[in-house]
């Protein structure tokens, strides 16, 4: 990675300096005239907090003890590390946010910034908001019903963590008390009714409080503390099942550990905890993509807003989107299990929230012996060969990882979706191991119904787009009349150059669990 000298930072032209000052002025205007702090999109703010009032944006480089610019040194050291993830420490979060703020001001995309990653580790008495895999937040409908339909934190329901443990880790038991909007005390909690529905329930005391108690299930490192913005699961003590979001409905229905059960607890930091942007500097596309990727991982970048920005029509964003997607693919490739053509054990499947094999995936497999039996019968009578089964699992896993950890694509326009899927397909085809295995499930060109899919990249693009359409048709509650069945999906696969066995395996995977 090229090192930037101090002359690059200090030799900023007058026009560039004027442009930087204009960008800061725009930020101040967006914050209602304040000259302090980075701009935060209203959807990222808390109903309990005023506009962020951090220290003024710093224009001079911060020189470290070794004489090198502190931010340059941090970026060069961390981005060249072999570790696929950035350690979730307070120092890393602050420095990353300072760099991201600078990049977002430069690129005029301040709305992609989020602040919940600065909230740090969760502890008792913290006020949190809960976000589902759909990108929406939990709220109260009427007096008792809990729904996942709030489009911003300002309208979402706040919960106060109650627990007897000081540090929240895997297995910690907690209760979530509803924040009283009037400011008075509240004895109401998030609870699970006997039928599994999420409800606002009173604190009863004793064994009956099991209805309002949950056990934290970590989806990543079980030894680490639960940090703001980290994906987790919540298992109801009362019914022994995991809380899940399906459409707007919130309930504890199954022991599954998949997409529907993935939740995020978010804590909004104090204004004084939001650091200023670092000094202005020009970074290459690869470093910007790395910063955005780490920002998503540490909940400092909103995946939905980032998808909208990266999929824009401007040429510089196309390059940035490609670099960002390549970084995601390298991480997915390093962590994915081996999809052998012998079938393998489903318990080796990775968690959809992390892309890594782990306890959550094992629990999902072991909790469904009947489902595994049905899967074997399906494979036996469907004619899916071992290559198609392995490739179907691998391709579905790639899509799940991409949507769970990289970009959230709901509400994007068709042109934007196309650009994202093009970058996704290019990243997969660039993976030699993937494409060598996947070729076995691609039809010869003469057997493809459409001449529009001739190259491997075009085939993967067509398959990804078709699979997304199937996912929407199968799981979007607004789709009243379902359009896709196995026969139609297999036919669409032949159009874009994929075998029937591959399409049937993907159809089964998507029908069973939303991407």
Residue pairs with C-beta under 8 A, 6 or more apart in sequence:
1 76
1 79
1 80
1 286
1 287
2 284
3 72
3 76
4 69
4 72
4 281
6 61
6 69
8 281
8 282
9 61
9 69
9 72
9 279
9 281
10 61
12 20
12 280
16 280
17 280
20 59
20 105
20 106
20 280
23 105
23 106
23 108
24 35
24 57
24 105
26 39
26 108
27 37
27 38
27 39
27 57
27 105
27 110
28 34
28 35
28 36
30 39
30 110
31 37
31 39
31 51
31 52
32 51
34 51
34 53
35 56
36 53
36 54
36 55
36 56
36 276
37 51
37 52
37 53
37 54
37 55
37 57
37 271
37 274
37 276
38 52
38 54
38 57
38 101
38 104
38 105
38 110
38 113
38 274
38 276
38 277
39 105
39 110
39 111
39 113
40 51
40 52
40 110
40 113
40 115
40 274
41 110
41 111
41 113
41 302
41 305
42 152
42 154
43 151
43 152
43 153
43 154
43 302
44 113
44 114
44 115
44 116
44 152
44 153
44 302
45 51
45 52
45 152
45 153
45 154
45 268
46 129
46 153
46 154
46 158
46 268
47 153
47 154
47 155
47 156
47 158
48 127
48 158
48 179
48 268
49 268
49 270
49 271
50 271
51 271
52 115
52 271
52 274
53 271
53 272
54 271
54 272
54 274
54 275
54 276
55 275
55 276
56 276
57 101
57 105
57 276
57 277
58 276
58 277
58 278
58 279
59 279
59 280
60 279
61 69
61 70
61 71
61 72
61 279
61 281
62 69
62 70
62 71
62 278
62 279
63 69
63 70
64 70
64 73
66 73
69 279
70 95
71 95
71 98
71 99
71 278
71 279
71 281
72 281
74 95
74 99
75 99
75 283
75 287
75 291
78 86
78 92
78 294
79 287
79 290
84 330
84 331
84 334
84 335
85 294
85 297
85 331
86 92
86 96
86 294
86 297
86 298
88 224
88 227
88 230
88 298
90 120
92 298
93 117
93 118
93 120
93 298
93 300
94 118
94 275
96 291
96 294
96 295
96 298
96 300
97 113
97 115
97 117
97 118
97 274
97 275
97 295
97 300
98 275
98 276
98 277
98 278
99 278
99 291
100 113
100 291
100 292
100 295
100 300
100 301
101 110
101 113
101 275
101 276
101 277
101 278
102 277
102 278
102 279
102 280
102 281
103 283
103 288
103 291
103 292
104 110
104 112
104 113
105 277
106 280
106 282
107 288
107 309
109 305
109 309
111 302
111 305
111 309
112 292
112 301
112 302
112 305
112 306
112 309
113 300
113 301
113 302
114 229
114 295
114 299
114 300
114 301
114 302
115 268
115 269
115 274
115 300
116 228
116 229
116 266
116 267
116 268
116 269
116 299
117 227
117 228
117 229
117 295
117 298
117 299
117 300
118 228
118 269
118 273
118 274
118 275
118 300
119 126
119 227
119 228
119 229
119 266
119 267
119 268
119 269
120 227
120 228
120 267
120 269
121 167
121 168
121 225
121 226
121 227
121 228
122 128
122 161
122 168
122 225
122 226
122 227
122 228
122 265
122 267
123 161
123 166
123 167
123 168
124 161
124 162
124 163
124 164
124 165
124 166
125 160
125 161
125 162
126 160
126 161
126 267
127 158
127 159
127 160
127 161
127 179
127 267
127 268
128 158
128 159
128 160
128 161
128 176
128 228
128 265
128 266
128 267
129 137
129 138
129 153
129 156
129 157
129 158
129 159
129 265
129 266
129 267
129 268
130 137
130 138
130 156
130 157
130 159
130 176
130 263
130 264
130 265
130 266
131 137
131 138
131 263
131 264
131 266
132 138
132 148
132 245
132 250
132 262
132 263
133 245
133 259
133 260
133 262
133 263
133 404
133 514
134 148
134 245
134 247
134 410
135 303
135 304
135 408
135 410
136 148
136 149
136 150
136 151
136 248
137 148
137 150
137 151
137 152
137 153
137 155
137 156
137 157
138 146
138 147
138 148
138 150
138 156
138 157
138 190
138 250
139 146
139 147
139 148
139 149
139 150
139 155
139 156
139 157
140 146
140 147
140 157
140 178
140 200
141 147
141 149
143 200
144 199
144 200
144 201
145 197
145 198
145 199
145 200
146 157
146 190
146 198
146 199
146 200
146 250
147 248
147 249
147 250
148 245
148 248
148 249
148 250
149 248
150 156
150 157
153 266
153 268
157 178
157 179
158 178
158 179
159 176
159 177
159 178
159 179
159 190
160 176
160 177
160 178
160 179
161 168
161 174
161 175
161 176
162 174
162 175
162 176
162 177
162 189
163 172
163 173
163 174
163 175
164 173
165 172
165 173
167 225
168 174
168 216
168 225
168 226
169 216
169 218
169 222
169 223
169 224
169 225
169 226
170 216
170 217
170 218
170 222
170 223
171 215
171 216
171 217
172 215
172 216
172 226
173 213
173 214
173 215
173 216
173 237
174 213
174 214
174 215
174 216
175 189
175 190
175 203
175 209
175 212
175 213
175 214
176 189
176 190
176 212
176 214
177 186
177 187
177 188
177 189
177 203
178 186
178 188
178 189
178 190
178 200
179 186
180 186
180 188
187 202
187 203
188 200
188 201
188 202
188 203
189 200
189 201
189 202
189 203
189 212
190 198
190 200
190 201
190 212
190 214
191 198
191 199
191 200
191 201
191 211
191 212
191 238
192 198
192 199
192 211
192 212
192 236
192 238
192 239
192 243
192 251
192 252
193 199
193 201
193 211
194 238
194 239
196 239
196 241
196 251
196 252
196 253
197 250
197 251
198 243
198 250
198 251
198 252
201 211
201 212
203 209
203 212
204 211
204 212
210 237
210 238
211 236
211 237
211 238
212 238
213 236
213 237
213 238
214 234
214 235
214 236
214 237
214 243
215 234
215 235
215 237
216 226
216 232
216 233
216 234
217 232
217 233
217 234
217 235
217 242
217 257
217 360
218 224
218 226
218 232
219 231
219 232
219 233
219 257
219 262
219 351
219 353
219 354
219 358
219 360
220 230
220 231
220 353
220 354
220 356
220 358
222 359
226 232
226 265
228 265
228 266
228 267
228 269
228 299
229 264
229 266
229 298
229 299
229 300
230 264
230 265
230 299
231 262
231 263
231 264
231 353
231 354
231 404
232 262
232 263
232 264
232 265
233 242
233 243
233 257
233 261
233 262
233 263
233 360
234 242
234 243
234 263
235 241
235 242
235 243
235 252
236 242
236 243
236 252
239 252
240 255
241 252
241 253
241 254
241 255
242 252
242 253
242 254
242 255
242 256
242 257
242 261
243 250
243 251
243 252
243 261
243 263
244 250
244 251
244 252
244 253
244 254
244 256
244 260
244 261
245 260
245 263
246 253
246 260
246 475
247 475
247 476
247 477
248 477
254 367
255 363
255 364
255 367
255 368
256 364
256 367
256 368
256 513
257 351
257 360
257 361
257 363
257 364
257 367
258 352
258 364
258 513
259 352
259 353
259 400
259 404
259 513
259 514
259 515
260 513
260 514
262 352
262 353
262 404
264 299
266 299
283 291
285 316
285 319
285 320
285 323
286 323
288 320
288 323
289 320
289 323
289 324
289 326
289 327
290 327
292 301
292 306
292 310
292 320
292 324
293 324
293 327
293 328
293 406
295 301
296 303
296 306
296 405
296 406
297 405
303 406
303 407
303 408
304 408
304 410
304 411
306 407
307 407
307 408
307 409
307 412
307 416
307 420
308 412
308 416
309 317
310 317
310 320
310 321
310 324
310 407
310 420
311 317
311 321
311 412
311 415
311 416
311 417
311 419
311 420
312 416
313 415
313 419
318 419
321 419
321 420
321 423
322 423
322 426
322 427
324 406
324 423
325 406
325 420
325 423
325 424
325 426
325 427
326 427
326 430
328 401
328 402
328 405
328 406
328 427
329 398
329 427
329 428
329 430
329 431
331 355
332 355
332 398
332 401
332 402
333 431
333 433
333 434
335 350
335 354
335 355
335 356
335 357
336 350
336 355
336 394
336 397
336 398
336 401
337 344
337 348
337 349
337 350
337 357
338 344
338 348
339 390
339 391
339 393
339 394
339 397
339 437
340 390
341 386
341 387
341 389
341 390
342 386
343 386
343 389
343 390
344 390
345 365
346 365
346 372
346 375
347 361
347 362
347 365
347 366
348 357
348 361
349 357
349 361
349 364
349 365
349 393
349 397
350 356
350 357
350 358
350 361
350 397
350 401
351 357
351 358
351 360
351 361
352 400
352 401
352 404
352 513
353 360
353 404
353 405
354 404
354 405
355 397
355 401
355 404
355 405
365 372
371 512
375 508
378 508
379 389
382 501
382 504
383 500
383 501
384 392
384 501
384 504
384 505
385 501
387 437
387 440
387 441
387 501
388 440
388 441
388 499
388 501
388 502
388 504
388 505
389 501
389 505
390 437
391 437
391 438
391 440
391 441
391 502
391 505
392 441
392 501
392 502
392 504
392 505
392 506
392 508
392 509
393 505
393 509
394 434
394 437
394 438
395 438
395 463
395 467
395 502
395 506
396 467
396 505
396 506
396 509
396 510
396 515
398 424
398 428
398 434
399 464
399 467
399 468
399 515
400 515
402 424
403 409
403 515
407 420
409 417
409 420
409 468
412 420
417 465
417 468
418 465
421 461
421 464
421 465
421 468
422 461
424 461
424 464
425 457
425 458
425 460
425 461
425 464
426 457
428 434
428 435
428 438
428 460
429 435
429 456
429 457
429 460
435 456
438 456
438 460
439 456
441 498
441 499
441 501
441 502
442 456
442 459
442 497
442 498
442 499
443 494
443 497
443 498
443 499
445 454
445 497
447 494
447 497
448 454
448 494
448 495
448 496
448 497
449 494
449 495
450 495
450 496
450 497
452 458
452 462
453 459
453 461
453 462
453 495
453 496
453 497
458 496
458 497
459 496
459 497
459 498
462 495
462 496
462 497
463 493
463 496
463 498
463 506
466 489
466 492
466 493
466 496
467 506
467 510
467 515
468 515
469 484
470 484
470 489
470 506
470 507
470 510
471 510
471 514
471 515
472 479
473 479
473 482
473 483
473 484
474 482
474 484
474 510
474 511
474 514
475 514
486 504
486 507
489 503
489 504
489 506
489 507
490 500
490 503
490 504
490 507
492 503
493 499
493 500
493 502
493 503
494 500
